[in-house]
Amino acid sequence: MSMPPIISALRRHKAGVILIALQIALTLAIVTNAVYIIDQRVERVNRTTGIDESNLLLVQQAWVDAPDDQSPTGVIQLDAMLREDIDALRRLPDVASVAATSTLPLLNMANNNGISLSPEQKKPTSRVSLYFGDENLIDTLGLRLVAGRAFTAADVVRQGLRDTGLPPIVIVTKLLADKLFPRGDALGKVVYIGGDTHPLTIVGIVERLQSPTTKDWAEEFAYNSAIVPVRRVGFFSLYAIRTRAGREDTVRQAVGPALYAVNPLRVFGDGTSARSFAEIRRKAYRDDYGMMIMMAVVCLILIGTTAAGIVGLTSFWVGQRTHQIGVRRALGARKVDILRYFQVENLLIAGGGTLIGAVLALALNLWLVTHFEMSRMPMNFLVAGMIAVLVLGQAAVLSPARRAANVPPVVATRSI
């Protein structure tokens, strides 16, 4: 097929060609970056927390007129009240285990600090998220211990909410252990947390435990977690409950009455006595799901608008060139020749728009990286987007091109 007639025809319709090319360019730039954002969000919401999320409930409650957690006597009284609650929950028929905890993954109640290899170290080796819990926390959360040992009841110390000292042992995640001790000999080594000069010996390593923080600024230490054997007591408390398989709802309904029977002077967080971890996950990633839906809608609108623009422009050109098409058919042009003509014409327009769009997509991604701390978009997203836009253009032009190919040669004999 000769290209000069196609280029000549495009020059006579510069405005339409430029508009469609720019529309294709903007669609490519926005859609590729939107798809990349969606891909990042999907990866983010689907990542593992490291715990066994099934059959897991969380109780958040606060006592009314609780003892003063700043006095030694008040701390002792609060600890007795906490233990009473735990004993009551353990006695429920469908409860497998209960643990006092300071937080859970995705809960966004975090104690983040620095962890170092020596007390004189000015800059911490890494950031770390601290979990305070008793000897049952690892089993209740379903964490996988890959080295060392879990805590015993003798390891656990009682602390008020404002106490800052840490016990002498700690369990860390494997990712954190490998970062602190790249040779893989973290077990038995000492670390220092939060600038404290008292050493903490690593007695156990769990495979994975995600930070409670889901904010973007915490991504770099998302799996750098440490568990310390502390039963923290104050006017409020958190209990992790592992139920027997399939008994979440039954236990959830029994939690409130069981705790009210122990002490009715209490209130529960979020208006419910117990929440499943599935609810915690949904709430933690609610913004991410909203972002994905919004980006998907934007992509669909842009793709639909671009396809409609191509169809409309090509249909307009077919209407204008009906006589010319009839003449070509009368001179021996086959239907496939007419079809190919419009497809090549559209390919030239889409190709130009795609090249411009690729530059715009990279520029937009660079702006997003600079202003929103996003990572650079891999080139495979851009290449896939370019191919998709070209395929979209060919698919959109197919219907009006087929109508053009069906123009009969007799049209050439009609007056315009």
Buried (B, 14 or more C-beta within 10 A) or exposed (E): EEEEEBEEBBEEBEEBBEBBBBBBBBBBBBBBBBBBBBBBBEEBBEEEBBBBBBBBBBBBBBBEEBBBBEEEEBBBBBBEBBBEBBEBBBEBEBBBBBBBBBBBBBBBEBBBBBBBBEEEEEEBBBBBBBBBBBBBBBBBBBBBBBBBEBBEEEBBBBBBBEBEEBBBBBBBBBBBBBBBBEEEEBBEBBBBBBEBEEBBBBBBBBBBBBBBBBEEEBEEBBBBBBBBBBBBBBBBBBBBBBBEEEBBEBBBEBBBEBBBEEBEEBEBBEEBBBBBBEBBBEBBBEEBEEBBEEBEEEBEEBBEEBBEBBBBBBBEBBEEBBBBBBBBBBEEBEBEEBBBBBBBBBBBBBBBBBBBBBEBBBEBBEEBEEEEEBEEBEEEBBEEBBEBBBEBBBEBBBEBBBBBBEBEBEBBEEEE
